[in-house]
Amino acid sequence: MQGAGSVALITGGASGLGEATVRRLIASGARGVVIADVAVERGLALAAELGDRAVFVRTDVTSSADIAAAVEAALAFGRLDLLACCAGIAAAKRTVDREGNPADLEGYARVIAVNLIGTFDAVRQAAAAMSRNAPNADGERGVIVMTASVAAFDGQVGQVAYSATKSGIVGMTLPLARDLAPTGIRVMTIAPGLLDTPIYEFAPPELKEQLAQNAVFPKRLGRADEYAHLVTSIMENTLLNGETIRLDGAVRLPPK
């Protein structure tokens, strides 16, 4: 499947990895891209900048109705070929704090709701829309790319909730690929390492430099467009299916 002429839905598309993916798809000649995000101001500005092939839909991935509206916006371009799930939140909290208090259960549930349940909801609704596409020469009807993290494998202190969601996404990848194979839909996951996204927007340069030293090579933070490049590569390579790719410069996170 090629980026040119395709229609894509990008959750979390107004910033970071999602924004980079939106930009690369538009640059590659996509017919239409839906920017699905809760960040209204950023999303509208991005859509206005990119022109009539990009549309913003205010989307909270914990709302099935919001996701359905985003899918419908994609179908207004004629079909849906790609879903890239970039929406997510992070939380850092120890299971028991220094005063002996247990972690907040509501906070844990919120991370699960956004990162894991929100991802699956987007996948199930997008896949249903893709299943109605006419197949290409390989019998392919669509591609789904989910976003995990190296925290799925190397979770650090305080990352219990975040790591649980990201390892859950890794765990869903093969079963989803098997579920959707008869429909001609491929499912892949990218597990980014330390990428220079808005999460580090206010970090001092020395902190970024310190983090970069954890990578084997290259010793720098990754770039959001390197994630976007991998999304388009997954689209184009039909043999990629049911697997998680670490995009991390061979980093292995220390305990903290």
N, C-alpha and C positions, 0 to 999 in steps of 0.2 A: 504494500500500500504506500502510495506516495503522498507527501505533504501537499504538493500542488493539486488544487482542485478538491481537496478534502474539506470536511466540516468537523470541527473539534469543539469539545466542551472542556474547559479547564477550571476545576474548582481551586479556590485560592489564587485565581488568575490575576489579581490586581497588584501583586507585589512578589518579590523574591523569585523562587523557582517557577511559580505559575506565570508571573509576568514575563520572565525570560522565554518561557515556552510559547506564550501567546505571540510575542514579538518574532520569534524564529518561524513560527508557522505562517504568520502573515507575510514575512519576508520570503518564504519559500513558495508563496502563491496559493495558500489555502483559500478556498471559496468563502469560508466563514468561520469565525472563532467566537465562541461565547465565553465571556469573562464572568465567572460565577464567584462572587465574593461578598463578604459583609462590609467591606470597606467601600462605601458608596462613592465618596469623593474621588478616591484614587481610581476606582473602576471606571467611573464616568469619564474622567480625564484621559485615561488610557484609551478607551474606546473612541473618544473624540479625536485623539492624536492619530490613531491608526486608520480611521476612515470607516466607510460603510460596510467593510467586510468584518468588522469587529463590533460586537454588541455586549453591553454590560447588563447583567441580571443580578439584582441583589439576592444573594443566596446564603442562607445559614444551613450548613450541611446537617444540622440536627433536625431540620424541618423537611419531611418528605414532600410537602407541598412546594417548598422552595426549589427542591431538586427537580421536581416534575416540571416546574415553570422554566427552569434552565434547559431541560431536555427539549421542551416544546420550542424554546427560542432557537435551539440548534436545528430542529426539524423545519423551521421556517426557511432555512437555507436549502432544504430539499432532502437531507438525510443526516445521519450522525455517523462519522467514521472513527473518531478517536475520542476517548475519555482519558484525561490525565488528572489524577487526584493529587492535588498539591495543598489542599486545605488541611490545616492542622494547628494544634497548640502544644506548647511545652509547659511543663510544670516541674519544679524542683522542690521536693519535700521528703525528708527522711521519714521512715516508717514510724519511728519513735524519736521525738526531738530531745534536745539536751536536758530538758526539764522532766522527761519521762512521759510526755503526752503523746497519745497515738495520733497518727496522721488523720487529717480531715477526710472522711469517706466521700463526702459530696464532691470535693475537689478531684478525687480519684475517678469518680463516676463521670465527671464532666470531661476529663481527658479521654476516657473510653468512648463517651458519646460522640465527641467531635472526630477523633482520629480513627477509631475503629468502626463504630456503627455508622458514622457519617460516610466513611469510605465505602462500606458495603452497600449502603442505601444508594449512593451514586452509581455504583457498579451495577446493581440489579436493575435500576431504572434505565440506565444507558444501554445495557445489554439487551433489554427488551426492545428498545427502539432500533438498535443495530440489527436485531434478528429479522427485521422487515426489509433490510437492504437487499438489493440484487447482488449476488456474489460476484467477485472478480474471477479471473482465470484460475486462481488457486483455490477457489471456493471460499475466499475470505470475505467476511461481512463487516468486520470491525476490529479495533485494537484498543485494549485497556491497559493503561500504565498506572500502577499505584506507587505511592511513595512511602517507603519505610525509613530506616536510618541505621547507621552502624550501631546505634544504641540498642537495636534488636539483638545484637550479638555481644556488645561490649558495654552494657549499661553501667553507668557510673552511679556513685553515691547520690541518692535523692531522685533517681530517675525511674523508680519502680513503675509508676503509672505510665510514663512516656514509653519506657522500654516494653511494657506489656502490650501497648497498642501497636508498636512497630513490629514486635515479634509476631503479634497476631496477624498483621498484614502479610508478613513473610509466610506464615502458616496457611493463609488463605490462597496464596498464589497458585500452587499446583492444583488444589481441588477446584478452584474457579476455572482454571484452564481446562481441566477435564470436564467440568460441567458444561462449559460453553463450546467445547470442540465440535459437537455435532451441529452447532449453529454457525460455525466458521468464524468464531471470535477468539483472538489470542489475548492472553493475560500475562503481563510481565510486571515486575516490581524493581524499582531502583532504590538502593539503600545509600543515600548520600553520606559522606563524612562531614568534615568541617568546611562548609561552603559559606562564602562571604555574602550573606543575605541580610535583610533588615534586622535580624536577630542580633547582629553585631554592629548595628548602625551607630550606637553611641559608645562602642568599645574603643579605648585608646589604642593607638598603633602598636604599643609595646605588648598589649594583651594579645592582639592578633598575631604578632610575631611569635609570642610564646606558644600559642596554640598550634601555629604552623610547624613548630619543631616536633610535634607528635607524628607528623607524616613521614613516611620513608622517602618518597620522591614523587612529585616535586615538593619541596619544603615551602609551601604556601597554602593559603586557604583556597578552596576551589571556587570557581566562578559559576554564577547561576546559569550562564549560557552553556556551560559544559554539561549541566543537567539537561537543558533543553535540546542540546545536540544529541544526547543519548536517546531522548524521547523520539526524535525524528529518525534516528538510526534504527530503533526498535520498530517503528512503523514500516520502514523500508525492507527490513530483513525478516521475511516470512517464517524462517526457521526458528526464530527466537520466540519461545513460548514456555510458560510454566516455571520460570526461573527468576531469581533475585540477583541483580548485578550490583556489587559494591562499587560506588564511585567515590573513591576516598584517598587516592595516593598511597594505598597500603597502610593507612593509619590503623592503629589498634589503641583504643582509648584506655588510659590508666584509670584506676578506681575513682580518682577525683582530681 
